[in-house]
């Protein structure tokens, strides 16, 4: 449980939308914290220079 709290904090620190964090934590539940740190990028880096279209 402590690792999930640490993963949640990491996602918050990285700027992921608050409403998305519970789902993301479920998806990365089986991964180690070290693997998650290596795998994810700050949200702003992922979305930089991209426009989101809603059709």
mmCIF entry with sequence, helices, sheets and N, C-alpha, C, O atoms, coordinates in Angstrom:
data_MODEL
# 
_entry.id   MODEL 
# 
_entity.id                         1 
_entity.type                       polymer 
_entity.pdbx_number_of_molecules   1 
# 
_entity_poly.entity_id                      1 
_entity_poly.type                           'polypeptide(L)' 
_entity_poly.nstd_linkage                   no 
_entity_poly.nstd_monomer                   no 
_entity_poly.pdbx_seq_one_letter_code       
;(UNK)(UNK)(UNK)(UNK)(UNK)(UNK)(UNK)(UNK)(UNK)(UNK)(UNK)(UNK)(UNK)(UNK)(UNK)(UNK)
(UNK)(UNK)(UNK)(UNK)(UNK)(UNK)(UNK)(UNK)(UNK)(UNK)(UNK)(UNK)(UNK)(UNK)(UNK)(UNK)
(UNK)(UNK)(UNK)(UNK)(UNK)(UNK)(UNK)(UNK)(UNK)(UNK)(UNK)(UNK)(UNK)(UNK)(UNK)(UNK)
(UNK)(UNK)(UNK)(UNK)(UNK)(UNK)(UNK)
;
_entity_poly.pdbx_seq_one_letter_code_can   XXXXXXXXXXXXXXXXXXXXXXXXXXXXXXXXXXXXXXXXXXXXXXXXXXXXXXX 
_entity_poly.pdbx_strand_id                 A 
# 
loop_
_entity_poly_seq.entity_id 
_entity_poly_seq.num 
_entity_poly_seq.mon_id 
_entity_poly_seq.hetero 
1 1  UNK n 
1 2  UNK n 
1 3  UNK n 
1 4  UNK n 
1 5  UNK n 
1 6  UNK n 
1 7  UNK n 
1 8  UNK n 
1 9  UNK n 
1 10 UNK n 
1 11 UNK n 
1 12 UNK n 
1 13 UNK n 
1 14 UNK n 
1 15 UNK n 
1 16 UNK n 
1 17 UNK n 
1 18 UNK n 
1 19 UNK n 
1 20 UNK n 
1 21 UNK n 
1 22 UNK n 
1 23 UNK n 
1 24 UNK n 
1 25 UNK n 
1 26 UNK n 
1 27 UNK n 
1 28 UNK n 
1 29 UNK n 
1 30 UNK n 
1 31 UNK n 
1 32 UNK n 
1 33 UNK n 
1 34 UNK n 
1 35 UNK n 
1 36 UNK n 
1 37 UNK n 
1 38 UNK n 
1 39 UNK n 
1 40 UNK n 
1 41 UNK n 
1 42 UNK n 
1 43 UNK n 
1 44 UNK n 
1 45 UNK n 
1 46 UNK n 
1 47 UNK n 
1 48 UNK n 
1 49 UNK n 
1 50 UNK n 
1 51 UNK n 
1 52 UNK n 
1 53 UNK n 
1 54 UNK n 
1 55 UNK n 
# 
_struct_asym.id          A 
_struct_asym.entity_id   1 
# 
loop_
_struct_conf.conf_type_id 
_struct_conf.id 
_struct_conf.pdbx_PDB_helix_id 
_struct_conf.beg_label_comp_id 
_struct_conf.beg_label_asym_id 
_struct_conf.beg_label_seq_id 
_struct_conf.pdbx_beg_PDB_ins_code 
_struct_conf.end_label_comp_id 
_struct_conf.end_label_asym_id 
_struct_conf.end_label_seq_id 
_struct_conf.pdbx_end_PDB_ins_code 
_struct_conf.beg_auth_comp_id 
_struct_conf.beg_auth_asym_id 
_struct_conf.beg_auth_seq_id 
_struct_conf.end_auth_comp_id 
_struct_conf.end_auth_asym_id 
_struct_conf.end_auth_seq_id 
_struct_conf.pdbx_PDB_helix_class 
_struct_conf.details 
_struct_conf.pdbx_PDB_helix_length 
HELX_P HELX_P1 AA1 UNK A 2  ? UNK A 13 ? UNK A 2  UNK A 13 1 ? 12 
HELX_P HELX_P2 AA2 UNK A 18 ? UNK A 27 ? UNK A 18 UNK A 27 1 ? 10 
HELX_P HELX_P3 AA3 UNK A 33 ? UNK A 39 ? UNK A 33 UNK A 39 1 ? 7  
HELX_P HELX_P4 AA4 UNK A 43 ? UNK A 47 ? UNK A 43 UNK A 47 1 ? 5  
# 
_struct_conf_type.id          HELX_P 
_struct_conf_type.criteria    ? 
_struct_conf_type.reference   ? 
# 
loop_
_atom_site.group_PDB 
_atom_site.id 
_atom_site.type_symbol 
_atom_site.label_atom_id 
_atom_site.label_alt_id 
_atom_site.label_comp_id 
_atom_site.label_asym_id 
_atom_site.label_entity_id 
_atom_site.label_seq_id 
_atom_site.pdbx_PDB_ins_code 
_atom_site.Cartn_x 
_atom_site.Cartn_y 
_atom_site.Cartn_z 
_atom_site.occupancy 
_atom_site.B_iso_or_equiv 
_atom_site.pdbx_formal_charge 
_atom_site.auth_seq_id 
_atom_site.auth_comp_id 
_atom_site.auth_asym_id 
_atom_site.auth_atom_id 
_atom_site.pdbx_PDB_model_num 
ATOM 1   N N  . UNK A 1 1  ? 0.823   -1.200 0.000   1.00 0.00 ? 1  UNK A N  1 
ATOM 2   C CA . UNK A 1 1  ? 0.000   0.000  0.000   1.00 0.00 ? 1  UNK A CA 1 
ATOM 3   C C  . UNK A 1 1  ? 0.863   1.258  0.000   1.00 0.00 ? 1  UNK A C  1 
ATOM 4   O O  . UNK A 1 1  ? 0.512   2.256  -0.629  1.00 0.00 ? 1  UNK A O  1 
ATOM 5   N N  . UNK A 1 2  ? 1.978   1.210  0.698   1.00 0.00 ? 2  UNK A N  1 
ATOM 6   C CA . UNK A 1 2  ? 2.870   2.368  0.755   1.00 0.00 ? 2  UNK A CA 1 
ATOM 7   C C  . UNK A 1 2  ? 3.394   2.698  -0.637  1.00 0.00 ? 2  UNK A C  1 
ATOM 8   O O  . UNK A 1 2  ? 3.503   3.869  -1.001  1.00 0.00 ? 2  UNK A O  1 
ATOM 9   N N  . UNK A 1 3  ? 3.721   1.658  -1.423  1.00 0.00 ? 3  UNK A N  1 
ATOM 10  C CA . UNK A 1 3  ? 4.226   1.911  -2.772  1.00 0.00 ? 3  UNK A CA 1 
ATOM 11  C C  . UNK A 1 3  ? 3.170   2.591  -3.634  1.00 0.00 ? 3  UNK A C  1 
ATOM 12  O O  . UNK A 1 3  ? 3.506   3.462  -4.437  1.00 0.00 ? 3  UNK A O  1 
ATOM 13  N N  . UNK A 1 4  ? 1.893   2.213  -3.487  1.00 0.00 ? 4  UNK A N  1 
ATOM 14  C CA . UNK A 1 4  ? 0.850   2.870  -4.269  1.00 0.00 ? 4  UNK A CA 1 
ATOM 15  C C  . UNK A 1 4  ? 0.744   4.345  -3.898  1.00 0.00 ? 4  UNK A C  1 
ATOM 16  O O  . UNK A 1 4  ? 0.512   5.189  -4.764  1.00 0.00 ? 4  UNK A O  1 
ATOM 17  N N  . UNK A 1 5  ? 0.912   4.656  -2.629  1.00 0.00 ? 5  UNK A N  1 
ATOM 18  C CA . UNK A 1 5  ? 0.891   6.059  -2.208  1.00 0.00 ? 5  UNK A CA 1 
ATOM 19  C C  . UNK A 1 5  ? 2.077   6.807  -2.806  1.00 0.00 ? 5  UNK A C  1 
ATOM 20  O O  . UNK A 1 5  ? 1.948   7.963  -3.210  1.00 0.00 ? 5  UNK A O  1 
ATOM 21  N N  . UNK A 1 6  ? 3.223   6.151  -2.862  1.00 0.00 ? 6  UNK A N  1 
ATOM 22  C CA . UNK A 1 6  ? 4.401   6.776  -3.462  1.00 0.00 ? 6  UNK A CA 1 
ATOM 23  C C  . UNK A 1 6  ? 4.210   6.971  -4.964  1.00 0.00 ? 6  UNK A C  1 
ATOM 24  O O  . UNK A 1 6  ? 4.625   7.989  -5.517  1.00 0.00 ? 6  UNK A O  1 
ATOM 25  N N  . UNK A 1 7  ? 3.585   6.003  -5.619  1.00 0.00 ? 7  UNK A N  1 
ATOM 26  C CA . UNK A 1 7  ? 3.303   6.129  -7.056  1.00 0.00 ? 7  UNK A CA 1 
ATOM 27  C C  . UNK A 1 7  ? 2.318   7.263  -7.299  1.00 0.00 ? 7  UNK A C  1 
ATOM 28  O O  . UNK A 1 7  ? 2.476   8.036  -8.244  1.00 0.00 ? 7  UNK A O  1 
ATOM 29  N N  . UNK A 1 8  ? 1.302   7.364  -6.447  1.00 0.00 ? 8  UNK A N  1 
ATOM 30  C CA . UNK A 1 8  ? 0.332   8.451  -6.571  1.00 0.00 ? 8  UNK A CA 1 
ATOM 31  C C  . UNK A 1 8  ? 1.012   9.803  -6.396  1.00 0.00 ? 8  UNK A C  1 
ATOM 32  O O  . UNK A 1 8  ? 0.739   10.741 -7.145  1.00 0.00 ? 8  UNK A O  1 
ATOM 33  N N  . UNK A 1 9  ? 1.896   9.902  -5.406  1.00 0.00 ? 9  UNK A N  1 
ATOM 34  C CA . UNK A 1 9  ? 2.622   11.158 -5.179  1.00 0.00 ? 9  UNK A CA 1 
ATOM 35  C C  . UNK A 1 9  ? 3.505   11.492 -6.382  1.00 0.00 ? 9  UNK A C  1 
ATOM 36  O O  . UNK A 1 9  ? 3.584   12.650 -6.792  1.00 0.00 ? 9  UNK A O  1 
ATOM 37  N N  . UNK A 1 10 ? 4.162   10.487 -6.942  1.00 0.00 ? 10 UNK A N  1 
ATOM 38  C CA . UNK A 1 10 ? 5.002   10.698 -8.117  1.00 0.00 ? 10 UNK A CA 1 
ATOM 39  C C  . UNK A 1 10 ? 4.169   11.249 -9.281  1.00 0.00 ? 10 UNK A C  1 
ATOM 40  O O  . UNK A 1 10 ? 4.577   12.200 -9.947  1.00 0.00 ? 10 UNK A O  1 
ATOM 41  N N  . UNK A 1 11 ? 3.015   10.651 -9.515  1.00 0.00 ? 11 UNK A N  1 
ATOM 42  C CA . UNK A 1 11 ? 2.147   11.130 -10.597 1.00 0.00 ? 11 UNK A CA 1 
ATOM 43  C C  . UNK A 1 11 ? 1.685   12.565 -10.335 1.00 0.00 ? 11 UNK A C  1 
ATOM 44  O O  . UNK A 1 11 ? 1.639   13.382 -11.255 1.00 0.00 ? 11 UNK A O  1 
ATOM 45  N N  . UNK A 1 12 ? 1.350   12.865 -9.099  1.00 0.00 ? 12 UNK A N  1 
ATOM 46  C CA . UNK A 1 12 ? 0.950   14.245 -8.754  1.00 0.00 ? 12 UNK A CA 1 
ATOM 47  C C  . UNK A 1 12 ? 2.117   15.206 -8.984  1.00 0.00 ? 12 UNK A C  1 
ATOM 48  O O  . UNK A 1 12 ? 1.946   16.273 -9.573  1.00 0.00 ? 12 UNK A O  1 
ATOM 49  N N  . UNK A 1 13 ? 3.286   14.820 -8.520  1.00 0.00 ? 13 UNK A N  1 
ATOM 50  C CA . UNK A 1 13 ? 4.468   15.670 -8.686  1.00 0.00 ? 13 UNK A CA 1 
ATOM 51  C C  . UNK A 1 13 ? 4.794   15.883 -10.159 1.00 0.00 ? 13 UNK A C  1 
ATOM 52  O O  . UNK A 1 13 ? 5.297   16.938 -10.544 1.00 0.00 ? 13 UNK A O  1 
ATOM 53  N N  . UNK A 1 14 ? 4.506   14.881 -10.976 1.00 0.00 ? 14 UNK A N  1 
ATOM 54  C CA . UNK A 1 14 ? 4.775   14.968 -12.412 1.00 0.00 ? 14 UNK A CA 1 
ATOM 55  C C  . UNK A 1 14 ? 3.683   15.722 -13.168 1.00 0.00 ? 14 UNK A C  1 
ATOM 56  O O  . UNK A 1 14 ? 3.792   15.919 -14.378 1.00 0.00 ? 14 UNK A O  1 
ATOM 57  N N  . UNK A 1 15 ? 2.635   16.145 -12.466 1.00 0.00 ? 15 UNK A N  1 
ATOM 58  C CA . UNK A 1 15 ? 1.626   16.992 -13.082 1.00 0.00 ? 15 UNK A CA 1 
ATOM 59  C C  . UNK A 1 15 ? 0.497   16.270 -13.799 1.00 0.00 ? 15 UNK A C  1 
ATOM 60  O O  . UNK A 1 15 ? -0.204  16.879 -14.608 1.00 0.00 ? 15 UNK A O  1 
ATOM 61  N N  . UNK A 1 16 ? 0.305   14.981 -13.522 1.00 0.00 ? 16 UNK A N  1 
ATOM 62  C CA . UNK A 1 16 ? -0.795  14.253 -14.152 1.00 0.00 ? 16 UNK A CA 1 
ATOM 63  C C  . UNK A 1 16 ? -2.122  14.766 -13.603 1.00 0.00 ? 16 UNK A C  1 
ATOM 64  O O  . UNK A 1 16 ? -2.201  15.143 -12.434 1.00 0.00 ? 16 UNK A O  1 
ATOM 65  N N  . UNK A 1 17 ? -3.168  14.784 -14.434 1.00 0.00 ? 17 UNK A N  1 
ATOM 66  C CA . UNK A 1 17 ? -4.476  15.272 -13.975 1.00 0.00 ? 17 UNK A CA 1 
ATOM 67  C C  . UNK A 1 17 ? -4.977  14.453 -12.783 1.00 0.00 ? 17 UNK A C  1 
ATOM 68  O O  . UNK A 1 17 ? -4.929  13.223 -12.797 1.00 0.00 ? 17 UNK A O  1 
ATOM 69  N N  . UNK A 1 18 ? -5.448  15.140 -11.773 1.00 0.00 ? 18 UNK A N  1 
ATOM 70  C CA . UNK A 1 18 ? -5.882  14.505 -10.527 1.00 0.00 ? 18 UNK A CA 1 
ATOM 71  C C  . UNK A 1 18 ? -6.934  13.432 -10.783 1.00 0.00 ? 18 UNK A C  1 
ATOM 72  O O  . UNK A 1 18 ? -6.898  12.370 -10.162 1.00 0.00 ? 18 UNK A O  1 
ATOM 73  N N  . UNK A 1 19 ? -7.866  13.699 -11.690 1.00 0.00 ? 19 UNK A N  1 
ATOM 74  C CA . UNK A 1 19 ? -8.944  12.739 -11.950 1.00 0.00 ? 19 UNK A CA 1 
ATOM 75  C C  . UNK A 1 19 ? -8.434  11.468 -12.628 1.00 0.00 ? 19 UNK A C  1 
ATOM 76  O O  . UNK A 1 19 ? -9.126  10.451 -12.600 1.00 0.00 ? 19 UNK A O  1 
ATOM 77  N N  . UNK A 1 20 ? -7.260  11.492 -13.228 1.00 0.00 ? 20 UNK A N  1 
ATOM 78  C CA . UNK A 1 20 ? -6.694  10.326 -13.912 1.00 0.00 ? 20 UNK A CA 1 
ATOM 79  C C  . UNK A 1 20 ? -5.813  9.462  -13.011 1.00 0.00 ? 20 UNK A C  1 
ATOM 80  O O  . UNK A 1 20 ? -5.544  8.303  -13.329 1.00 0.00 ? 20 UNK A O  1 
ATOM 81  N N  . UNK A 1 21 ? -5.373  10.014 -11.909 1.00 0.00 ? 21 UNK A N  1 
ATOM 82  C CA . UNK A 1 21 ? -4.405  9.318  -11.061 1.00 0.00 ? 21 UNK A CA 1 
ATOM 83  C C  . UNK A 1 21 ? -4.912  7.982  -10.521 1.00 0.00 ? 21 UNK A C  1 
ATOM 84  O O  . UNK A 1 21 ? -4.162  7.007  -10.580 1.00 0.00 ? 21 UNK A O  1 
ATOM 85  N N  . UNK A 1 22 ? -6.139  7.872  -9.999  1.00 0.00 ? 22 UNK A N  1 
ATOM 86  C CA . UNK A 1 22 ? -6.577  6.557  -9.490  1.00 0.00 ? 22 UNK A CA 1 
ATOM 87  C C  . UNK A 1 22 ? -6.519  5.451  -10.554 1.00 0.00 ? 22 UNK A C  1 
ATOM 88  O O  . UNK A 1 22 ? -6.110  4.327  -10.260 1.00 0.00 ? 22 UNK A O  1 
ATOM 89  N N  . UNK A 1 23 ? -6.924  5.768  -11.774 1.00 0.00 ? 23 UNK A N  1 
ATOM 90  C CA . UNK A 1 23 ? -6.884  4.769  -12.853 1.00 0.00 ? 23 UNK A CA 1 
ATOM 91  C C  . UNK A 1 23 ? -5.438  4.410  -13.196 1.00 0.00 ? 23 UNK A C  1 
ATOM 92  O O  . UNK A 1 23 ? -5.118  3.239  -13.403 1.00 0.00 ? 23 UNK A O  1 
ATOM 93  N N  . UNK A 1 24 ? -4.579  5.403  -13.256 1.00 0.00 ? 24 UNK A N  1 
ATOM 94  C CA . UNK A 1 24 ? -3.170  5.149  -13.568 1.00 0.00 ? 24 UNK A CA 1 
ATOM 95  C C  . UNK A 1 24 ? -2.507  4.302  -12.487 1.00 0.00 ? 24 UNK A C  1 
ATOM 96  O O  . UNK A 1 24 ? -1.717  3.410  -12.796 1.00 0.00 ? 24 UNK A O  1 
ATOM 97  N N  . UNK A 1 25 ? -2.822  4.574  -11.226 1.00 0.00 ? 25 UNK A N  1 
ATOM 98  C CA . UNK A 1 25 ? -2.245  3.797  -10.132 1.00 0.00 ? 25 UNK A CA 1 
ATOM 99  C C  . UNK A 1 25 ? -2.681  2.334  -10.250 1.00 0.00 ? 25 UNK A C  1 
ATOM 100 O O  . UNK A 1 25 ? -1.888  1.428  -9.995  1.00 0.00 ? 25 UNK A O  1 
ATOM 101 N N  . UNK A 1 26 ? -3.925  2.104  -10.631 1.00 0.00 ? 26 UNK A N  1 
ATOM 102 C CA . UNK A 1 26 ? -4.387  0.722  -10.832 1.00 0.00 ? 26 UNK A CA 1 
ATOM 103 C C  . UNK A 1 26 ? -3.604  0.042  -11.949 1.00 0.00 ? 26 UNK A C  1 
ATOM 104 O O  . UNK A 1 26 ? -3.240  -1.128 -11.836 1.00 0.00 ? 26 UNK A O  1 
ATOM 105 N N  . UNK A 1 27 ? -3.350  0.773  -13.015 1.00 0.00 ? 27 UNK A N  1 
ATOM 106 C CA . UNK A 1 27 ? -2.648  0.193  -14.156 1.00 0.00 ? 27 UNK A CA 1 
ATOM 107 C C  . UNK A 1 27 ? -1.181  -0.117 -13.856 1.00 0.00 ? 27 UNK A C  1 
ATOM 108 O O  . UNK A 1 27 ? -0.620  -1.060 -14.415 1.00 0.00 ? 27 UNK A O  1 
ATOM 109 N N  . UNK A 1 28 ? -0.567  0.662  -12.987 1.00 0.00 ? 28 UNK A N  1 
ATOM 110 C CA . UNK A 1 28 ? 0.852   0.442  -12.679 1.00 0.00 ? 28 UNK A CA 1 
ATOM 111 C C  . UNK A 1 28 ? 1.047   -0.287 -11.352 1.00 0.00 ? 28 UNK A C  1 
ATOM 112 O O  . UNK A 1 28 ? 2.163   -0.371 -10.839 1.00 0.00 ? 28 UNK A O  1 
ATOM 113 N N  . UNK A 1 29 ? -0.038  -0.807 -10.806 1.00 0.00 ? 29 UNK A N  1 
ATOM 114 C CA . UNK A 1 29 ? -0.016  -1.463 -9.492  1.00 0.00 ? 29 UNK A CA 1 
ATOM 115 C C  . UNK A 1 29 ? 1.015   -2.580 -9.405  1.00 0.00 ? 29 UNK A C  1 
ATOM 116 O O  . UNK A 1 29 ? 1.673   -2.725 -8.374  1.00 0.00 ? 29 UNK A O  1 
ATOM 117 N N  . UNK A 1 30 ? 1.170   -3.364 -10.447 1.00 0.00 ? 30 UNK A N  1 
ATOM 118 C CA . UNK A 1 30 ? 2.072   -4.514 -10.387 1.00 0.00 ? 30 UNK A CA 1 
ATOM 119 C C  . UNK A 1 30 ? 3.537   -4.151 -10.648 1.00 0.00 ? 30 UNK A C  1 
ATOM 120 O O  . UNK A 1 30 ? 4.419   -5.000 -10.511 1.00 0.00 ? 30 UNK A O  1 
ATOM 121 N N  . UNK A 1 31 ? 3.797   -2.909 -11.018 1.00 0.00 ? 31 UNK A N  1 
ATOM 122 C CA . UNK A 1 31 ? 5.166   -2.478 -11.303 1.00 0.00 ? 31 UNK A CA 1 
ATOM 123 C C  . UNK A 1 31 ? 5.851   -1.977 -10.034 1.00 0.00 ? 31 UNK A C  1 
ATOM 124 O O  . UNK A 1 31 ? 5.206   -1.466 -9.119  1.00 0.00 ? 31 UNK A O  1 
ATOM 125 N N  . UNK A 1 32 ? 7.156   -2.134 -10.005 1.00 0.00 ? 32 UNK A N  1 
ATOM 126 C CA . UNK A 1 32 ? 7.913   -1.580 -8.879  1.00 0.00 ? 32 UNK A CA 1 
ATOM 127 C C  . UNK A 1 32 ? 8.002   -0.059 -9.042  1.00 0.00 ? 32 UNK A C  1 
ATOM 128 O O  . UNK A 1 32 ? 7.866   0.471  -10.145 1.00 0.00 ? 32 UNK A O  1 
ATOM 129 N N  . UNK A 1 33 ? 8.230   0.616  -7.939  1.00 0.00 ? 33 UNK A N  1 
ATOM 130 C CA . UNK A 1 33 ? 8.351   2.071  -7.976  1.00 0.00 ? 33 UNK A CA 1 
ATOM 131 C C  . UNK A 1 33 ? 9.516   2.492  -8.866  1.00 0.00 ? 33 UNK A C  1 
ATOM 132 O O  . UNK A 1 33 ? 9.410   3.471  -9.604  1.00 0.00 ? 33 UNK A O  1 
ATOM 133 N N  . UNK A 1 34 ? 10.620  1.765  -8.802  1.00 0.00 ? 34 UNK A N  1 
ATOM 134 C CA . UNK A 1 34 ? 11.781  2.098  -9.642  1.00 0.00 ? 34 UNK A CA 1 
ATOM 135 C C  . UNK A 1 34 ? 11.433  1.992  -11.127 1.00 0.00 ? 34 UNK A C  1 
ATOM 136 O O  . UNK A 1 34 ? 11.829  2.843  -11.923 1.00 0.00 ? 34 UNK A O  1 
ATOM 137 N N  . UNK A 1 35 ? 10.699  0.954  -11.492 1.00 0.00 ? 35 UNK A N  1 
ATOM 138 C CA . UNK A 1 35 ? 10.315  0.784  -12.894 1.00 0.00 ? 35 UNK A CA 1 
ATOM 139 C C  . UNK A 1 35 ? 9.387   1.911  -13.334 1.00 0.00 ? 35 UNK A C  1 
ATOM 140 O O  . UNK A 1 35 ? 9.512   2.423  -14.446 1.00 0.00 ? 35 UNK A O  1 
ATOM 141 N N  . UNK A 1 36 ? 8.461   2.296  -12.467 1.00 0.00 ? 36 UNK A N  1 
ATOM 142 C CA . UNK A 1 36 ? 7.539   3.391  -12.781 1.00 0.00 ? 36 UNK A CA 1 
ATOM 143 C C  . UNK A 1 36 ? 8.318   4.683  -12.989 1.00 0.00 ? 36 UNK A C  1 
ATOM 144 O O  . UNK A 1 36 ? 8.028   5.439  -13.916 1.00 0.00 ? 36 UNK A O  1 
ATOM 145 N N  . UNK A 1 37 ? 9.302   4.941  -12.138 1.00 0.00 ? 37 UNK A N  1 
ATOM 146 C CA . UNK A 1 37 ? 10.107  6.158  -12.265 1.00 0.00 ? 37 UNK A CA 1 
ATOM 147 C C  . UNK A 1 37 ? 10.845  6.199  -13.600 1.00 0.00 ? 37 UNK A C  1 
ATOM 148 O O  . UNK A 1 37 ? 11.008  7.265  -14.192 1.00 0.00 ? 37 UNK A O  1 
ATOM 149 N N  . UNK A 1 38 ? 11.288  5.041  -14.067 1.00 0.00 ? 38 UNK A N  1 
ATOM 150 C CA . UNK A 1 38 ? 12.003  4.981  -15.338 1.00 0.00 ? 38 UNK A CA 1 
ATOM 151 C C  . UNK A 1 38 ? 11.058  5.056  -16.528 1.00 0.00 ? 38 UNK A C  1 
ATOM 152 O O  . UNK A 1 38 ? 11.451  5.495  -17.609 1.00 0.00 ? 38 UNK A O  1 
ATOM 153 N N  . UNK A 1 39 ? 9.821   4.632  -16.337 1.00 0.00 ? 39 UNK A N  1 
ATOM 154 C CA . UNK A 1 39 ? 8.878   4.501  -17.431 1.00 0.00 ? 39 UNK A CA 1 
ATOM 155 C C  . UNK A 1 39 ? 8.108   5.777  -17.751 1.00 0.00 ? 39 UNK A C  1 
ATOM 156 O O  . UNK A 1 39 ? 7.888   6.100  -18.918 1.00 0.00 ? 39 UNK A O  1 
ATOM 157 N N  . UNK A 1 40 ? 7.704   6.495  -16.720 1.00 0.00 ? 40 UNK A N  1 
ATOM 158 C CA . UNK A 1 40 ? 6.838   7.651  -16.966 1.00 0.00 ? 40 UNK A CA 1 
ATOM 159 C C  . UNK A 1 40 ? 7.642   8.938  -17.108 1.00 0.00 ? 40 UNK A C  1 
ATOM 160 O O  . UNK A 1 40 ? 8.765   9.053  -16.618 1.00 0.00 ? 40 UNK A O  1 
ATOM 161 N N  . UNK A 1 41 ? 7.043   9.881  -17.777 1.00 0.00 ? 41 UNK A N  1 
ATOM 162 C CA . UNK A 1 41 ? 7.616   11.214 -17.954 1.00 0.00 ? 41 UNK A CA 1 
ATOM 163 C C  . UNK A 1 41 ? 6.697   12.231 -17.312 1.00 0.00 ? 41 UNK A C  1 
ATOM 164 O O  . UNK A 1 41 ? 5.507   11.966 -17.141 1.00 0.00 ? 41 UNK A O  1 
ATOM 165 N N  . UNK A 1 42 ? 7.222   13.382 -16.955 1.00 0.00 ? 42 UNK A N  1 
ATOM 166 C CA . UNK A 1 42 ? 6.335   14.442 -16.485 1.00 0.00 ? 42 UNK A CA 1 
ATOM 167 C C  . UNK A 1 42 ? 5.258   14.729 -17.527 1.00 0.00 ? 42 UNK A C  1 
ATOM 168 O O  . UNK A 1 42 ? 5.538   14.777 -18.725 1.00 0.00 ? 42 UNK A O  1 
ATOM 169 N N  . UNK A 1 43 ? 4.039   14.917 -17.066 1.00 0.00 ? 43 UNK A N  1 
ATOM 170 C CA . UNK A 1 43 ? 2.895   15.110 -17.943 1.00 0.00 ? 43 UNK A CA 1 
ATOM 171 C C  . UNK A 1 43 ? 3.111   16.261 -18.914 1.00 0.00 ? 43 UNK A C  1 
ATOM 172 O O  . UNK A 1 43 ? 2.733   16.168 -20.082 1.00 0.00 ? 43 UNK A O  1 
ATOM 173 N N  . UNK A 1 44 ? 3.709   17.331 -18.445 1.00 0.00 ? 44 UNK A N  1 
ATOM 174 C CA . UNK A 1 44 ? 3.946   18.487 -19.319 1.00 0.00 ? 44 UNK A CA 1 
ATOM 175 C C  . UNK A 1 44 ? 4.896   18.148 -20.464 1.00 0.00 ? 44 UNK A C  1 
ATOM 176 O O  . UNK A 1 44 ? 4.769   18.701 -21.556 1.00 0.00 ? 44 UNK A O  1 
ATOM 177 N N  . UNK A 1 45 ? 5.844   17.246 -20.228 1.00 0.00 ? 45 UNK A N  1 
ATOM 178 C CA . UNK A 1 45 ? 6.757   16.818 -21.292 1.00 0.00 ? 45 UNK A CA 1 
ATOM 179 C C  . UNK A 1 45 ? 6.015   16.003 -22.348 1.00 0.00 ? 45 UNK A C  1 
ATOM 180 O O  . UNK A 1 45 ? 6.308   16.105 -23.539 1.00 0.00 ? 45 UNK A O  1 
ATOM 181 N N  . UNK A 1 46 ? 5.063   15.204 -21.910 1.00 0.00 ? 46 UNK A N  1 
ATOM 182 C CA . UNK A 1 46 ? 4.301   14.354 -22.827 1.00 0.00 ? 46 UNK A CA 1 
ATOM 183 C C  . UNK A 1 46 ? 3.391   15.206 -23.713 1.00 0.00 ? 46 UNK A C  1 
ATOM 184 O O  . UNK A 1 46 ? 3.249   14.943 -24.907 1.00 0.00 ? 46 UNK A O  1 
ATOM 185 N N  . UNK A 1 47 ? 2.783   16.220 -23.119 1.00 0.00 ? 47 UNK A N  1 
ATOM 186 C CA . UNK A 1 47 ? 1.788   17.008 -23.842 1.00 0.00 ? 47 UNK A CA 1 
ATOM 187 C C  . UNK A 1 47 ? 2.356   18.251 -24.512 1.00 0.00 ? 47 UNK A C  1 
ATOM 188 O O  . UNK A 1 47 ? 1.617   18.978 -25.175 1.00 0.00 ? 47 UNK A O  1 
ATOM 189 N N  . UNK A 1 48 ? 3.623   18.507 -24.357 1.00 0.00 ? 48 UNK A N  1 
ATOM 190 C CA . UNK A 1 48 ? 4.231   19.713 -24.936 1.00 0.00 ? 48 UNK A CA 1 
ATOM 191 C C  . UNK A 1 48 ? 4.107   19.699 -26.466 1.00 0.00 ? 48 UNK A C  1 
ATOM 192 O O  . UNK A 1 48 ? 4.312   18.674 -27.116 1.00 0.00 ? 48 UNK A O  1 
ATOM 193 N N  . UNK A 1 49 ? 3.776   20.833 -27.001 1.00 0.00 ? 49 UNK A N  1 
ATOM 194 C CA . UNK A 1 49 ? 3.673   21.034 -28.439 1.00 0.00 ? 49 UNK A CA 1 
ATOM 195 C C  . UNK A 1 49 ? 2.678   20.096 -29.131 1.00 0.00 ? 49 UNK A C  1 
ATOM 196 O O  . UNK A 1 49 ? 2.841   19.762 -30.305 1.00 0.00 ? 49 UNK A O  1 
ATOM 197 N N  . UNK A 1 50 ? 1.666   19.683 -28.405 1.00 0.00 ? 50 UNK A N  1 
ATOM 198 C CA . UNK A 1 50 ? 0.613   18.864 -29.001 1.00 0.00 ? 50 UNK A CA 1 
ATOM 199 C C  . UNK A 1 50 ? -0.707  19.576 -28.795 1.00 0.00 ? 50 UNK A C  1 
ATOM 200 O O  . UNK A 1 50 ? -0.990  20.089 -27.712 1.00 0.00 ? 50 UNK A O  1 
ATOM 201 N N  . UNK A 1 51 ? -1.496  19.601 -29.824 1.00 0.00 ? 51 UNK A N  1 
ATOM 202 C CA . UNK A 1 51 ? -2.832  20.176 -29.673 1.00 0.00 ? 51 UNK A CA 1 
ATOM 203 C C  . UNK A 1 51 ? -3.822  19.023 -29.616 1.00 0.00 ? 51 UNK A C  1 
ATOM 204 O O  . UNK A 1 51 ? -3.741  18.068 -30.388 1.00 0.00 ? 51 UNK A O  1 
ATOM 205 N N  . UNK A 1 52 ? -4.745  19.135 -28.693 1.00 0.00 ? 52 UNK A N  1 
ATOM 206 C CA . UNK A 1 52 ? -5.746  18.103 -28.538 1.00 0.00 ? 52 UNK A CA 1 
ATOM 207 C C  . UNK A 1 52 ? -6.999  18.525 -29.295 1.00 0.00 ? 52 UNK A C  1 
ATOM 208 O O  . UNK A 1 52 ? -7.544  19.605 -29.069 1.00 0.00 ? 52 UNK A O  1 
ATOM 209 N N  . UNK A 1 53 ? -7.441  17.662 -30.189 1.00 0.00 ? 53 UNK A N  1 
ATOM 210 C CA . UNK A 1 53 ? -8.634  17.960 -30.977 1.00 0.00 ? 53 UNK A CA 1 
ATOM 211 C C  . UNK A 1 53 ? -9.792  17.147 -30.429 1.00 0.00 ? 53 UNK A C  1 
ATOM 212 O O  . UNK A 1 53 ? -9.668  15.958 -30.137 1.00 0.00 ? 53 UNK A O  1 
ATOM 213 N N  . UNK A 1 54 ? -10.895 17.813 -30.304 1.00 0.00 ? 54 UNK A N  1 
ATOM 214 C CA . UNK A 1 54 ? -12.126 17.126 -29.906 1.00 0.00 ? 54 UNK A CA 1 
ATOM 215 C C  . UNK A 1 54 ? -13.095 17.239 -31.054 1.00 0.00 ? 54 UNK A C  1 
ATOM 216 O O  . UNK A 1 54 ? -13.677 18.295 -31.302 1.00 0.00 ? 54 UNK A O  1 
ATOM 217 N N  . UNK A 1 55 ? -13.254 16.149 -31.740 1.00 0.00 ? 55 UNK A N  1 
ATOM 218 C CA . UNK A 1 55 ? -14.155 16.138 -32.896 1.00 0.00 ? 55 UNK A CA 1 
ATOM 219 C C  . UNK A 1 55 ? -15.510 15.620 -32.514 1.00 0.00 ? 55 UNK A C  1 
ATOM 220 O O  . UNK A 1 55 ? -16.401 15.539 -33.359 1.00 0.00 ? 55 UNK A O  1 
# 
